Amino acid sequence: MVRTCLLLLLSVAPIASVLVAQDTAAASVLAADDQRFAAMMRADTAALRTRLADDLAYTHTTGARQNKAEFLYTLASGQLRYRSIAPSERTVRFLGAEGAVVGGRSKMRVESGGQVLGFAIRYLALYRKVAGEWQLVAWHSTRLPD
């Protein structure tokens, strides 16, 4: 009986350590997502330069697509201001050790063209690990019905 319990414990321990590692890695990706959102709300283009990949493809809810330079210019110029970003229902799926996809929902308040808009979105964010840090490679969001 003791031997059976010991064997069972030894077979479960590696699985538990893998799950803890995945939870830690997922938390790291979600922290990068949160830090990026915070930088967007502050229009902190210096912080975003390191959080966004050079080959960024950013697709807004309007369908407009921007590269990194265009997206940063839009924020720096004030053409687009993120007033609040409240993500929820996020899940992380890993694509090997260096890639991750975050799928989630968010409530957004943005100012564009002098008009403040509030709406909900569903989004996919693709991250790549570069020099130990997660960078956003692609963003695609869809506005949800009111």
N, CA, C and O atoms as a GROMACS GRO file, in nm:
protein
  584
    1MET      N    1   0.082  -0.120   0.000
    1MET     CA    2   0.000   0.000   0.000
    1MET      C    3   0.086   0.126   0.000
    1MET      O    4   0.062   0.218  -0.078
    2VAL      N    5   0.186   0.130   0.085
    2VAL     CA    6   0.275   0.246   0.093
    2VAL      C    7   0.349   0.262  -0.040
    2VAL      O    8   0.366   0.373  -0.090
    3ARG      N    9   0.392   0.149  -0.095
    3ARG     CA   10   0.463   0.154  -0.223
    3ARG      C   11   0.374   0.208  -0.334
    3ARG      O   12   0.419   0.286  -0.417
    4THR      N   13   0.249   0.166  -0.337
    4THR     CA   14   0.154   0.214  -0.438
    4THR      C   15   0.131   0.364  -0.423
    4THR      O   16   0.128   0.437  -0.522
    5CYS      N   17   0.116   0.410  -0.301
    5CYS     CA   18   0.097   0.553  -0.277
    5CYS      C   19   0.220   0.632  -0.319
    5CYS      O   20   0.208   0.740  -0.378
    6LEU      N   21   0.337   0.579  -0.290
    6LEU     CA   22   0.461   0.645  -0.327
    6LEU      C   23   0.474   0.653  -0.479
    6LEU      O   24   0.512   0.757  -0.533
    7LEU      N   25   0.443   0.543  -0.548
    7LEU     CA   26   0.449   0.543  -0.695
    7LEU      C   27   0.349   0.643  -0.754
    7LEU      O   28   0.381   0.714  -0.849
    8LEU      N   29   0.231   0.647  -0.697
    8LEU     CA   30   0.130   0.742  -0.743
    8LEU      C   31   0.177   0.885  -0.722
    8LEU      O   32   0.164   0.969  -0.811
    9LEU      N   33   0.232   0.913  -0.606
    9LEU     CA   34   0.283   1.046  -0.576
    9LEU      C   35   0.396   1.085  -0.671
    9LEU      O   36   0.399   1.198  -0.719
   10LEU      N   37   0.487   0.994  -0.698
   10LEU     CA   38   0.598   1.022  -0.789
   10LEU      C   39   0.551   1.043  -0.933
   10LEU      O   40   0.615   1.117  -1.008
   11SER      N   41   0.442   0.979  -0.972
   11SER     CA   42   0.392   0.998  -1.109
   11SER      C   43   0.315   1.128  -1.123
   11SER      O   44   0.308   1.184  -1.232
   12VAL      N   45   0.256   1.177  -1.016
   12VAL     CA   46   0.179   1.301  -1.020
   12VAL      C   47   0.269   1.424  -1.006
   12VAL      O   48   0.238   1.529  -1.062
   13ALA      N   49   0.378   1.412  -0.934
   13ALA     CA   50   0.465   1.526  -0.907
   13ALA      C   51   0.516   1.594  -1.034
   13ALA      O   52   0.511   1.717  -1.041
   14PRO      N   53   0.563   1.520  -1.137
   14PRO     CA   54   0.607   1.589  -1.260
   14PRO      C   55   0.494   1.663  -1.329
   14PRO      O   56   0.515   1.772  -1.384
   15ILE      N   57   0.375   1.607  -1.328
   15ILE     CA   58   0.260   1.675  -1.390
   15ILE      C   59   0.230   1.804  -1.316
   15ILE      O   60   0.205   1.907  -1.378
   16ALA      N   61   0.233   1.799  -1.184
   16ALA     CA   62   0.208   1.920  -1.105
   16ALA      C   63   0.311   2.027  -1.134
   16ALA      O   64   0.275   2.145  -1.144
   17SER      N   65   0.438   1.990  -1.148
   17SER     CA   66   0.540   2.091  -1.174
   17SER      C   67   0.523   2.152  -1.312
   17SER      O   68   0.550   2.271  -1.331
   18VAL      N   69   0.478   2.074  -1.410
   18VAL     CA   70   0.450   2.127  -1.544
   18VAL      C   71   0.335   2.226  -1.538
   18VAL      O   72   0.340   2.332  -1.600
   19LEU      N   73   0.230   2.192  -1.463
   19LEU     CA   74   0.115   2.283  -1.451
   19LEU      C   75   0.154   2.413  -1.382
   19LEU      O   76   0.107   2.520  -1.423
   20VAL      N   77   0.237   2.407  -1.280
   20VAL     CA   78   0.283   2.528  -1.212
   20VAL      C   79   0.365   2.612  -1.309
   20VAL      O   80   0.349   2.734  -1.313
   21ALA      N   81   0.453   2.549  -1.386
   21ALA     CA   82   0.534   2.623  -1.484
   21ALA      C   83   0.445   2.690  -1.588
   21ALA      O   84   0.470   2.804  -1.627
   22GLN      N   85   0.341   2.619  -1.635
   22GLN     CA   86   0.250   2.678  -1.734
   22GLN      C   87   0.174   2.795  -1.673
   22GLN      O   88   0.156   2.898  -1.739
   23ASP      N   89   0.130   2.782  -1.549
   23ASP     CA   90   0.060   2.892  -1.483
   23ASP      C   91   0.151   3.013  -1.468
   23ASP      O   92   0.108   3.126  -1.489
   24THR      N   93   0.276   2.990  -1.434
   24THR     CA   94   0.372   3.098  -1.419
   24THR      C   95   0.399   3.165  -1.554
   24THR      O   96   0.404   3.288  -1.562
   25ALA      N   97   0.415   3.086  -1.658
   25ALA     CA   98   0.437   3.141  -1.793
   25ALA      C   99   0.315   3.218  -1.840
   25ALA      O  100   0.328   3.326  -1.898
   26ALA      N  101   0.196   3.165  -1.815
   26ALA     CA  102   0.072   3.235  -1.854
   26ALA      C  103   0.060   3.367  -1.778
   26ALA      O  104   0.021   3.468  -1.836
   27ALA      N  105   0.094   3.366  -1.650
   27ALA     CA  106   0.091   3.491  -1.571
   27ALA      C  107   0.188   3.593  -1.628
   27ALA      O  108   0.159   3.713  -1.627
   28SER      N  109   0.302   3.548  -1.677
   28SER     CA  110   0.401   3.638  -1.737
   28SER      C  111   0.346   3.701  -1.865
   28SER      O  112   0.367   3.820  -1.889
   29VAL      N  113   0.277   3.624  -1.946
   29VAL     CA  114   0.217   3.677  -2.069
   29VAL      C  115   0.106   3.777  -2.035
   29VAL      O  116   0.099   3.884  -2.096
   30LEU      N  117   0.022   3.743  -1.939
   30LEU     CA  118  -0.087   3.834  -1.900
   30LEU      C  119  -0.032   3.962  -1.838
   30LEU      O  120  -0.090   4.069  -1.855
   31ALA      N  121   0.078   3.952  -1.766
   31ALA     CA  122   0.142   4.072  -1.711
   31ALA      C  123   0.191   4.162  -1.824
   31ALA      O  124   0.178   4.284  -1.816
   32ALA      N  125   0.247   4.102  -1.929
   32ALA     CA  126   0.292   4.181  -2.045
   32ALA      C  127   0.171   4.248  -2.112
   32ALA      O  128   0.180   4.363  -2.155
   33ASP      N  129   0.059   4.175  -2.122
   33ASP     CA  130  -0.064   4.230  -2.179
   33ASP      C  131  -0.110   4.350  -2.096
   33ASP      O  132  -0.144   4.454  -2.152
   34ASP      N  133  -0.111   4.334  -1.964
   34ASP     CA  134  -0.154   4.443  -1.874
   34ASP      C  135  -0.061   4.563  -1.882
   34ASP      O  136  -0.106   4.678  -1.884
   35GLN      N  137   0.069   4.538  -1.888
   35GLN     CA  138   0.166   4.648  -1.896
   35GLN      C  139   0.151   4.724  -2.028
   35GLN      O  140   0.163   4.847  -2.031
   36ARG      N  141   0.124   4.652  -2.134
   36ARG     CA  142   0.102   4.717  -2.264
   36ARG      C  143  -0.024   4.802  -2.259
   36ARG      O  144  -0.023   4.917  -2.305
   37PHE      N  145  -0.132   4.748  -2.205
   37PHE     CA  146  -0.256   4.825  -2.193
   37PHE      C  147  -0.232   4.952  -2.111
   37PHE      O  148  -0.280   5.059  -2.148
   38ALA      N  149  -0.160   4.940  -2.000
   38ALA     CA  150  -0.133   5.057  -1.916
   38ALA      C  151  -0.053   5.162  -1.993
   38ALA      O  152  -0.081   5.281  -1.984
   39ALA      N  153   0.047   5.118  -2.068
   39ALA     CA  154   0.127   5.211  -2.148
   39ALA      C  155   0.042   5.278  -2.256
   39ALA      O  156   0.061   5.396  -2.286
   40MET      N  157  -0.052   5.204  -2.314
   40MET     CA  158  -0.141   5.261  -2.415
   40MET      C  159  -0.229   5.370  -2.353
   40MET      O  160  -0.250   5.475  -2.414
   41MET      N  161  -0.280   5.346  -2.232
   41MET     CA  162  -0.365   5.446  -2.167
   41MET      C  163  -0.286   5.572  -2.131
   41MET      O  164  -0.342   5.681  -2.128
   42ARG      N  165  -0.157   5.557  -2.103
   42ARG     CA  166  -0.071   5.672  -2.072
   42ARG      C  167  -0.014   5.735  -2.198
   42ARG      O  168   0.052   5.838  -2.192
   43ALA      N  169  -0.038   5.672  -2.314
   43ALA     CA  170   0.024   5.713  -2.442
   43ALA      C  171   0.176   5.717  -2.425
   43ALA      O  172   0.242   5.806  -2.477
   44ASP      N  173   0.228   5.619  -2.354
   44ASP     CA  174   0.372   5.610  -2.324
   44ASP      C  175   0.441   5.536  -2.439
   44ASP      O  176   0.462   5.415  -2.433
   45THR      N  177   0.474   5.611  -2.542
   45THR     CA  178   0.534   5.550  -2.661
   45THR      C  179   0.673   5.495  -2.633
   45THR      O  180   0.716   5.401  -2.701
   46ALA      N  181   0.745   5.550  -2.537
   46ALA     CA  182   0.878   5.496  -2.502
   46ALA      C  183   0.863   5.354  -2.448
   46ALA      O  184   0.937   5.264  -2.488
   47ALA      N  185   0.769   5.334  -2.358
   47ALA     CA  186   0.746   5.200  -2.303
   47ALA      C  187   0.694   5.105  -2.412
   47ALA      O  188   0.733   4.988  -2.417
   48LEU      N  189   0.607   5.156  -2.498
   48LEU     CA  190   0.550   5.071  -2.602
   48LEU      C  191   0.654   5.028  -2.706
   48LEU      O  192   0.640   4.922  -2.766
   49ARG      N  193   0.756   5.109  -2.728
   49ARG     CA  194   0.860   5.071  -2.825
   49ARG      C  195   0.923   4.937  -2.790
   49ARG      O  196   0.960   4.860  -2.879
   50THR      N  197   0.934   4.907  -2.660
   50THR     CA  198   0.993   4.779  -2.618
   50THR      C  199   0.889   4.669  -2.606
   50THR      O  200   0.923   4.551  -2.609
   51ARG      N  201   0.763   4.706  -2.593
   51ARG     CA  202   0.656   4.607  -2.576
   51ARG      C  203   0.595   4.562  -2.709
   51ARG      O  204   0.528   4.460  -2.716
   52LEU      N  205   0.619   4.640  -2.814
   52LEU     CA  206   0.565   4.608  -2.946
   52LEU      C  207   0.677   4.558  -3.036
   52LEU      O  208   0.785   4.618  -3.040
   53ALA      N  209   0.652   4.450  -3.108
   53ALA     CA  210   0.752   4.396  -3.202
   53ALA      C  211   0.768   4.492  -3.319
   53ALA      O  212   0.675   4.563  -3.356
   54ASP      N  213   0.887   4.493  -3.376
   54ASP     CA  214   0.914   4.580  -3.492
   54ASP      C  215   0.823   4.547  -3.610
   54ASP      O  216   0.791   4.635  -3.690
   55ASP      N  217   0.781   4.420  -3.622
   55ASP     CA  218   0.695   4.378  -3.734
   55ASP      C  219   0.548   4.371  -3.691
   55ASP      O  220   0.471   4.290  -3.744
   56LEU      N  221   0.509   4.455  -3.596
   56LEU     CA  222   0.372   4.458  -3.545
   56LEU      C  223   0.269   4.476  -3.657
   56LEU      O  224   0.287   4.555  -3.749
   57ALA      N  225   0.160   4.400  -3.646
   57ALA     CA  226   0.040   4.418  -3.729
   57ALA      C  227  -0.076   4.441  -3.633
   57ALA      O  228  -0.120   4.348  -3.565
   58TYR      N  229  -0.126   4.564  -3.625
   58TYR     CA  230  -0.228   4.603  -3.528
   58TYR      C  231  -0.357   4.634  -3.604
   58TYR      O  232  -0.365   4.732  -3.677
   59THR      N  233  -0.459   4.549  -3.585
   59THR     CA  234  -0.587   4.568  -3.653
   59THR      C  235  -0.690   4.615  -3.551
   59THR      O  236  -0.723   4.545  -3.455
   60HIS      N  237  -0.741   4.735  -3.574
   60HIS     CA  238  -0.841   4.797  -3.486
   60HIS      C  239  -0.980   4.738  -3.512
   60HIS      O  240  -1.000   4.664  -3.609
   61THR      N  241  -1.074   4.772  -3.426
   61THR     CA  242  -1.212   4.723  -3.443
   61THR      C  243  -1.277   4.778  -3.569
   61THR      O  244  -1.375   4.723  -3.618
   62THR      N  245  -1.223   4.886  -3.622
   62THR     CA  246  -1.276   4.945  -3.746
   62THR      C  247  -1.227   4.869  -3.869
   62THR      O  248  -1.277   4.890  -3.980
   63GLY      N  249  -1.131   4.781  -3.850
   63GLY     CA  250  -1.071   4.710  -3.962
   63GLY      C  251  -0.944   4.776  -4.011
   63GLY      O  252  -0.872   4.718  -4.092
   64ALA      N  253  -0.915   4.897  -3.963
   64ALA     CA  254  -0.792   4.966  -4.002
   64ALA      C  255  -0.672   4.891  -3.945
   64ALA      O  256  -0.674   4.847  -3.830
   65ARG      N  257  -0.569   4.876  -4.027
   65ARG     CA  258  -0.448   4.804  -3.986
   65ARG      C  259  -0.330   4.901  -3.983
   65ARG      O  260  -0.313   4.982  -4.074
   66GLN      N  261  -0.251   4.892  -3.877
   66GLN     CA  262  -0.135   4.979  -3.863
   66GLN      C  263  -0.011   4.895  -3.831
   66GLN      O  264  -0.020   4.788  -3.770
   67ASN      N  265   0.105   4.947  -3.873
   67ASN     CA  266   0.231   4.888  -3.830
   67ASN      C  267   0.274   4.959  -3.701
   67ASN      O  268   0.203   5.046  -3.651
   68LYS      N  269   0.389   4.923  -3.649
   68LYS     CA  270   0.435   4.979  -3.523
   68LYS      C  271   0.450   5.131  -3.529
   68LYS      O  272   0.400   5.201  -3.441
   69ALA      N  273   0.517   5.181  -3.630
   69ALA     CA  274   0.540   5.326  -3.641
   69ALA      C  275   0.407   5.401  -3.652
   69ALA      O  276   0.390   5.505  -3.588
   70GLU      N  277   0.314   5.349  -3.730
   70GLU     CA  278   0.184   5.416  -3.746
   70GLU      C  279   0.106   5.415  -3.615
   70GLU      O  280   0.046   5.516  -3.578
   71PHE      N  281   0.106   5.302  -3.546
   71PHE     CA  282   0.032   5.292  -3.420
   71PHE      C  283   0.091   5.388  -3.315
   71PHE      O  284   0.017   5.458  -3.246
   72LEU      N  285   0.224   5.390  -3.304
   72LEU     CA  286   0.287   5.481  -3.208
   72LEU      C  287   0.259   5.627  -3.242
   72LEU      O  288   0.237   5.708  -3.152
   73TYR      N  289   0.261   5.661  -3.370
   73TYR     CA  290   0.231   5.799  -3.412
   73TYR      C  291   0.087   5.837  -3.374
   73TYR      O  292   0.062   5.947  -3.326
   74THR      N  293  -0.006   5.745  -3.395
   74THR     CA  294  -0.147   5.770  -3.363
   74THR      C  295  -0.163   5.802  -3.214
   74THR      O  296  -0.240   5.890  -3.177
   75LEU      N  297  -0.090   5.729  -3.130
   75LEU     CA  298  -0.097   5.755  -2.986
   75LEU      C  299  -0.026   5.884  -2.948
   75LEU      O  300  -0.079   5.965  -2.872
   76ALA      N  301   0.095   5.904  -3.001
   76ALA     CA  302   0.176   6.022  -2.965
   76ALA      C  303   0.108   6.151  -3.009
   76ALA      O  304   0.117   6.252  -2.940
   77SER      N  305   0.040   6.147  -3.123
   77SER     CA  306  -0.024   6.268  -3.176
   77SER      C  307  -0.156   6.299  -3.107
   77SER      O  308  -0.210   6.409  -3.123
   78GLY      N  309  -0.209   6.203  -3.032
   78GLY     CA  310  -0.338   6.223  -2.968
   78GLY      C  311  -0.456   6.193  -3.058
   78GLY      O  312  -0.571   6.214  -3.018
   79GLN      N  313  -0.431   6.146  -3.180
   79GLN     CA  314  -0.541   6.109  -3.269
   79GLN      C  315  -0.628   6.001  -3.207
   79GLN      O  316  -0.749   5.995  -3.231
   80LEU      N  317  -0.565   5.915  -3.126
   80LEU     CA  318  -0.635   5.808  -3.056
   80LEU      C  319  -0.588   5.808  -2.912
   80LEU      O  320  -0.468   5.805  -2.885
   81ARG      N  321  -0.684   5.812  -2.821
   81ARG     CA  322  -0.651   5.807  -2.679
   81ARG      C  323  -0.732   5.695  -2.614
   81ARG      O  324  -0.854   5.689  -2.626
   82TYR      N  325  -0.661   5.608  -2.547
   82TYR     CA  326  -0.727   5.501  -2.473
   82TYR      C  327  -0.755   5.553  -2.332
   82TYR      O  328  -0.664   5.571  -2.253
   83ARG      N  329  -0.882   5.576  -2.303
   83ARG     CA  330  -0.922   5.628  -2.172
   83ARG      C  331  -0.925   5.516  -2.068
   83ARG      O  332  -0.882   5.535  -1.954
   84SER      N  333  -0.976   5.401  -2.107
   84SER     CA  334  -0.974   5.286  -2.017
   84SER      C  335  -0.978   5.158  -2.100
   84SER      O  336  -1.038   5.151  -2.207
   85ILE      N  337  -0.912   5.056  -2.045
   85ILE     CA  338  -0.908   4.923  -2.105
   85ILE      C  339  -0.928   4.827  -1.989
   85ILE      O  340  -0.847   4.824  -1.896
   86ALA      N  341  -1.035   4.748  -1.994
   86ALA     CA  342  -1.067   4.656  -1.885
   86ALA      C  343  -1.081   4.514  -1.939
   86ALA      O  344  -1.192   4.470  -1.971
   87PRO      N  345  -0.969   4.441  -1.951
   87PRO     CA  346  -0.975   4.306  -2.007
   87PRO      C  347  -1.042   4.207  -1.912
   87PRO      O  348  -1.038   4.223  -1.790
   88SER      N  349  -1.102   4.104  -1.971
   88SER     CA  350  -1.164   3.997  -1.892
   88SER      C  351  -1.163   3.869  -1.976
   88SER      O  352  -1.131   3.870  -2.095
   89GLU      N  353  -1.197   3.761  -1.912
   89GLU     CA  354  -1.210   3.631  -1.980
   89GLU      C  355  -1.088   3.595  -2.066
   89GLU      O  356  -1.103   3.540  -2.175
   90ARG      N  357  -0.971   3.626  -2.016
   90ARG     CA  358  -0.850   3.600  -2.095
   90ARG      C  359  -0.800   3.457  -2.076
   90ARG      O  360  -0.803   3.401  -1.966
   91THR      N  361  -0.756   3.400  -2.187
   91THR     CA  362  -0.691   3.271  -2.184
   91THR      C  363  -0.560   3.283  -2.261
   91THR      O  364  -0.548   3.362  -2.355
   92VAL      N  365  -0.463   3.204  -2.220
   92VAL     CA  366  -0.332   3.203  -2.286
   92VAL      C  367  -0.309   3.064  -2.342
   92VAL      O  368  -0.325   2.964  -2.272
   93ARG      N  369  -0.272   3.059  -2.470
   93ARG     CA  370  -0.230   2.933  -2.533
   93ARG      C  371  -0.089   2.953  -2.584
   93ARG      O  372  -0.057   3.056  -2.645
   94PHE      N  373  -0.004   2.856  -2.559
   94PHE     CA  374   0.135   2.867  -2.599
   94PHE      C  375   0.161   2.802  -2.733
   94PHE      O  376   0.106   2.697  -2.765
   95LEU      N  377   0.246   2.867  -2.810
   95LEU     CA  378   0.293   2.816  -2.938
   95LEU      C  379   0.442   2.788  -2.920
   95LEU      O  380   0.526   2.868  -2.963
   96GLY      N  381   0.475   2.678  -2.858
   96GLY     CA  382   0.612   2.651  -2.821
   96GLY      C  383   0.652   2.736  -2.702
   96GLY      O  384   0.566   2.788  -2.631
   97ALA      N  385   0.782   2.749  -2.680
   97ALA     CA  386   0.832   2.825  -2.564
   97ALA      C  387   0.840   2.974  -2.593
   97ALA      O  388   0.850   3.054  -2.499
   98GLU      N  389   0.837   3.013  -2.719
   98GLU     CA  390   0.862   3.153  -2.756
   98GLU      C  391   0.740   3.226  -2.811
   98GLU      O  392   0.750   3.342  -2.850
   99GLY      N  393   0.626   3.160  -2.814
   99GLY     CA  394   0.507   3.224  -2.869
   99GLY      C  395   0.384   3.197  -2.784
   99GLY      O  396   0.372   3.091  -2.723
  100ALA      N  397   0.293   3.294  -2.779
  100ALA     CA  398   0.170   3.279  -2.701
  100ALA      C  399   0.060   3.361  -2.766
  100ALA      O  400   0.083   3.466  -2.825
  101VAL      N  401  -0.062   3.308  -2.754
  101VAL     CA  402  -0.181   3.378  -2.802
  101VAL      C  403  -0.270   3.405  -2.682
  101VAL      O  404  -0.302   3.315  -2.605
  102VAL      N  405  -0.310   3.530  -2.667
  102VAL     CA  406  -0.405   3.568  -2.563
  102VAL      C  407  -0.537   3.595  -2.632
  102VAL      O  408  -0.546   3.677  -2.724
  103GLY      N  409  -0.640   3.527  -2.587
  103GLY     CA  410  -0.775   3.553  -2.636
  103GLY      C  411  -0.856   3.608  -2.520
  103GLY      O  412  -0.849   3.555  -2.409
  104GLY      N  413  -0.931   3.713  -2.544
  104GLY     CA  414  -1.008   3.770  -2.435
  104GLY      C  415  -1.113   3.868  -2.480
  104GLY      O  416  -1.139   3.885  -2.599
  105ARG      N  417  -1.171   3.930  -2.384
  105ARG     CA  418  -1.269   4.036  -2.405
  105ARG      C  419  -1.219   4.157  -2.329
  105ARG      O  420  -1.137   4.145  -2.239
  106SER      N  421  -1.270   4.273  -2.367
  106SER     CA  422  -1.234   4.394  -2.294
  106SER      C  423  -1.341   4.499  -2.313
  106SER      O  424  -1.405   4.508  -2.418
  107LYS      N  425  -1.361   4.578  -2.210
  107LYS     CA  426  -1.442   4.698  -2.221
  107LYS      C  427  -1.345   4.811  -2.250
  107LYS      O  428  -1.242   4.824  -2.184
  108MET      N  429  -1.377   4.892  -2.349
  108MET     CA  430  -1.288   4.998  -2.395
  108MET      C  431  -1.358   5.133  -2.386
  108MET      O  432  -1.478   5.144  -2.408
  109ARG      N  433  -1.279   5.235  -2.354
  109ARG     CA  434  -1.322   5.375  -2.369
  109ARG      C  435  -1.209   5.444  -2.442
  109ARG      O  436  -1.097   5.453  -2.392
  110VAL      N  437  -1.240   5.492  -2.560
  110VAL     CA  438  -1.139   5.557  -2.643
  110VAL      C  439  -1.190   5.693  -2.687
  110VAL      O  440  -1.310   5.718  -2.695
  111GLU      N  441  -1.094   5.780  -2.717
  111GLU     CA  442  -1.127   5.910  -2.775
  111GLU      C  443  -1.063   5.916  -2.911
  111GLU      O  444  -0.941   5.901  -2.926
  112SER      N  445  -1.146   5.940  -3.010
  112SER     CA  446  -1.097   5.948  -3.148
  112SER      C  447  -1.174   6.059  -3.219
  112SER      O  448  -1.297   6.062  -3.216
  113GLY      N  449  -1.101   6.150  -3.282
  113GLY     CA  450  -1.167   6.260  -3.352
  113GLY      C  451  -1.249   6.347  -3.260
  113GLY      O  452  -1.350   6.404  -3.302
  114GLY      N  453  -1.207   6.359  -3.132
  114GLY     CA  454  -1.280   6.442  -3.036
  114GLY      C  455  -1.402   6.376  -2.978
  114GLY      O  456  -1.472   6.436  -2.896
  115GLN      N  457  -1.430   6.254  -3.016
  115GLN     CA  458  -1.547   6.182  -2.969
  115GLN      C  459  -1.504   6.068  -2.876
  115GLN      O  460  -1.416   5.990  -2.911
  116VAL      N  461  -1.567   6.059  -2.758
  116VAL     CA  462  -1.539   5.950  -2.665
  116VAL      C  463  -1.639   5.839  -2.691
  116VAL      O  464  -1.760   5.859  -2.693
  117LEU      N  465  -1.583   5.719  -2.710
  117LEU     CA  466  -1.666   5.602  -2.739
  117LEU      C  467  -1.641   5.494  -2.635
  117LEU      O  468  -1.528   5.473  -2.593
  118GLY      N  469  -1.746   5.427  -2.594
  118GLY     CA  470  -1.735   5.313  -2.504
  118GLY      C  471  -1.794   5.191  -2.573
  118GLY      O  472  -1.904   5.199  -2.628
  119PHE      N  473  -1.724   5.080  -2.569
  119PHE     CA  474  -1.772   4.958  -2.635
  119PHE      C  475  -1.696   4.838  -2.581
  119PHE      O  476  -1.595   4.852  -2.513
  120ALA      N  477  -1.748   4.721  -2.612
  120ALA     CA  478  -1.683   4.596  -2.572
  120ALA      C  479  -1.624   4.531  -2.696
  120ALA      O  480  -1.676   4.544  -2.807
  121ILE      N  481  -1.512   4.461  -2.674
  121ILE     CA  482  -1.446   4.392  -2.786
  121ILE      C  483  -1.412   4.249  -2.746
  121ILE      O  484  -1.409   4.213  -2.628
  122ARG      N  485  -1.389   4.170  -2.847
  122ARG     CA  486  -1.324   4.040  -2.832
  122ARG      C  487  -1.193   4.054  -2.908
  122ARG      O  488  -1.189   4.115  -3.015
  123TYR      N  489  -1.085   4.000  -2.854
  123TYR     CA  490  -0.955   4.020  -2.918
  123TYR      C  491  -0.867   3.897  -2.915
  123TYR      O  492  -0.883   3.807  -2.832
  124LEU      N  493  -0.773   3.895  -3.008
  124LEU     CA  494  -0.662   3.800  -3.010
  124LEU      C  495  -0.534   3.881  -3.014
  124LEU      O  496  -0.520   3.972  -3.095
  125ALA      N  497  -0.443   3.847  -2.926
  125ALA     CA  498  -0.312   3.913  -2.922
  125ALA      C  499  -0.205   3.805  -2.933
  125ALA      O  500  -0.203   3.709  -2.855
  126LEU      N  501  -0.117   3.820  -3.029
  126LEU     CA  502  -0.009   3.724  -3.051
  126LEU      C  503   0.120   3.783  -2.995
  126LEU      O  504   0.160   3.893  -3.033
  127TYR      N  505   0.183   3.709  -2.904
  127TYR     CA  506   0.307   3.754  -2.842
  127TYR      C  507   0.423   3.662  -2.881
  127TYR      O  508   0.405   3.543  -2.905
  128ARG      N  509   0.541   3.722  -2.888
  128ARG     CA  510   0.666   3.649  -2.913
  128ARG      C  511   0.765   3.689  -2.805
  128ARG      O  512   0.777   3.806  -2.770
  129LYS      N  513   0.836   3.590  -2.752
  129LYS     CA  514   0.936   3.618  -2.649
  129LYS      C  515   1.066   3.656  -2.717
  129LYS      O  516   1.121   3.580  -2.796
  130VAL      N  517   1.115   3.776  -2.684
  130VAL     CA  518   1.239   3.829  -2.740
  130VAL      C  519   1.327   3.872  -2.623
  130VAL      O  520   1.288   3.958  -2.543
  131ALA      N  521   1.445   3.814  -2.614
  131ALA     CA  522   1.540   3.846  -2.506
  131ALA      C  523   1.472   3.837  -2.369
  131ALA      O  524   1.496   3.920  -2.281
  132GLY      N  525   1.388   3.736  -2.352
  132GLY     CA  526   1.322   3.712  -2.224
  132GLY      C  527   1.199   3.795  -2.196
  132GLY      O  528   1.138   3.781  -2.090
  133GLU      N  529   1.160   3.882  -2.290
  133GLU     CA  530   1.043   3.969  -2.272
  133GLU      C  531   0.938   3.938  -2.377
  133GLU      O  532   0.972   3.908  -2.492
  134TRP      N  533   0.811   3.945  -2.340
  134TRP     CA  534   0.703   3.921  -2.434
  134TRP      C  535   0.673   4.050  -2.511
  134TRP      O  536   0.649   4.154  -2.450
  135GLN      N  537   0.674   4.041  -2.643
  135GLN     CA  538   0.640   4.154  -2.730
  135GLN      C  539   0.516   4.120  -2.811
  135GLN      O  540   0.498   4.007  -2.856
  136LEU      N  541   0.430   4.220  -2.830
  136LEU     CA  542   0.311   4.202  -2.912
  136LEU      C  543   0.351   4.202  -3.059
  136LEU      O  544   0.414   4.296  -3.107
  137VAL      N  545   0.313   4.097  -3.130
  137VAL     CA  546   0.342   4.083  -3.272
  137VAL      C  547   0.219   4.117  -3.356
  137VAL      O  548   0.229   4.180  -3.461
  138ALA      N  549   0.102   4.075  -3.307
  138ALA     CA  550  -0.021   4.101  -3.382
  138ALA      C  551  -0.138   4.118  -3.286
  138ALA      O  552  -0.146   4.053  -3.182
  139TRP      N  553  -0.226   4.206  -3.324
  139TRP     CA  554  -0.348   4.235  -3.247
  139TRP      C  555  -0.462   4.240  -3.346
  139TRP      O  556  -0.452   4.302  -3.452
  140HIS      N  557  -0.572   4.174  -3.312
  140HIS     CA  558  -0.693   4.182  -3.393
  140HIS      C  559  -0.810   4.187  -3.298
  140HIS      O  560  -0.825   4.101  -3.211
  141SER      N  561  -0.894   4.288  -3.314
  141SER     CA  562  -1.008   4.304  -3.225
  141SER      C  563  -1.135   4.326  -3.306
  141SER      O  564  -1.134   4.383  -3.415
  142THR      N  565  -1.243   4.278  -3.247
  142THR     CA  566  -1.375   4.289  -3.308
  142THR      C  567  -1.470   4.351  -3.206
  142THR      O  568  -1.477   4.308  -3.091
  143ARG      N  569  -1.541   4.452  -3.250
  143ARG     CA  570  -1.637   4.517  -3.160
  143ARG      C  571  -1.757   4.425  -3.141
  143ARG      O  572  -1.810   4.368  -3.237
  144LEU      N  573  -1.800   4.411  -3.016
  144LEU     CA  574  -1.916   4.329  -2.985
  144LEU      C  575  -2.043   4.412  -2.992
  144LEU      O  576  -2.041   4.533  -2.970
  145PRO      N  577  -2.154   4.347  -3.022
  145PRO     CA  578  -2.281   4.423  -3.026
  145PRO      C  579  -2.313   4.485  -2.890
  145PRO      O  580  -2.277   4.430  -2.786
  146ASP      N  581  -2.379   4.599  -2.893
  146ASP     CA  582  -2.417   4.668  -2.768
  146ASP      C  583  -2.518   4.589  -2.689
  146ASP      O  584  -2.561   4.632  -2.582
   0.00000   0.00000   0.00000
